[in-house]
Amino acid sequence: ERVDPGSQRFVVSLLPRIAAKLCAQGENALKRHELVNASAAFERARRIDPEAWQPRWGLALVDAERQDWDVATYRLQEAIERGLEDPDRILREPLLETYRARPEFRQVETLIQKKR
């Protein structure tokens, strides 16, 4: 079925792609250690696609870099609950190395084990 490019349904169908592009921008900013820009991109993506796990993953990485452990924990739990494709990715992500040594990580580790 063809969708009229001016229709609301067409616009809504573009939202996940727009959110994915914003997440890519956030990832690039994170690699450059531009935490404000990374956070802004991931937050915009979260608002555009509220059910997606990717913006929460990105925000968790930003929060971990800021050493905001409680918020990082919350965001990682949200990412897992919204379908993080590979929860074990949390165990391998270099940006989460310091976080994994923290007591807050135990909550996330428990959730990862439940999802296996």
N, C-alpha and C positions, 0 to 999 in steps of 0.2 A: 504494500500500500504506500502510495506516495504521500509525503507530508508537505504541506505548504510551508515554504521557508519563513513566511510571515506569521505563522500560527504559534500559539503558546506552546503547543506540543513539540514543535520543532525546537524552540528555544530550550525547553526543559530537557530535550534529548541531548543537547550540547553541554549541559552542566557538568556531567562527569568528566568530559574531555577537558573542559576549562579547568576544573579542579585538578586534574592530572598535570596539566601544564603548570599550574601554580605550584604544585608539589615539586615538580622538576626544578622550578626557579628556586624554591626553598632549599632543595638539596644542593644546588650549585652555590647558593649563598652560604650554606652551612660549611661546605668544603673550603670556602674562602674565610671562614670564621666570622662572617657578617651575621651575627646572631639576631640583630634587630630586623634585618631584611628577611632572614630565613623565617623568623617567627611570624612576621607580617604575611608572607606568602602562604605559609601553612595555615594560618588563622583564616585567611580569605578562602582558601580551599575548603576548610572545615565548614565555613558558613555556606558555601555554595553546594557542597555535597555532605550534608550532616551525618549520613550513615557510613561514609567511607572510613576505612581504617588508616589509610595512608597519611592524611593530615595529622592524625593523632600520633602516629609513629614519628613523623618529623618533629612535631612539637615536643615529644618526649626526648628526642635527641637534643633539641635546643635546651630544654629544661635541665637535662643531665650536664650539658656543657656549662650551664649557669650554676650548677650544683644545687638546684632547687629539687631536692630528692623527693619530697612528698608529691609535688606536682608531676614529676617524671613518673613516679609510681602510678599515679592516677591515670595519666595519659597512656602508659603502657598497658594497663588493665583495660582501658577503653579500646585500644587498638586490638588487643587479643579478643575481646568480646565482640568486636565488629568484624572479625574474620581475618586478622593478620595471617597471611598465607603460610608463613613458616615461623611459628612462635619461637622455635629454637634459634632463629635469627638474633634474638635478644642475647643469647648466650655467646654469639660470635661477633656482634657489632663492636668494633674498636672504640667508638665514642661512649660506649656504656661500660667500659672496663672498670673505671673507678666506682661507678654505680653498683656493679655486681658485687663489690666487696662491702657494700653498705647493708645494714640490717633491713632497710626498706625493701631491698631486692627479694627477700624471702617471700613476701606477699605475691610478687610477680612470678617467682619460681614455682610456687604452689599452683598458680593458675596455669602456667605452662604445662606442668605435669598432668593436670586435669584435662587439658586439650589434646594430649597425645593419644 
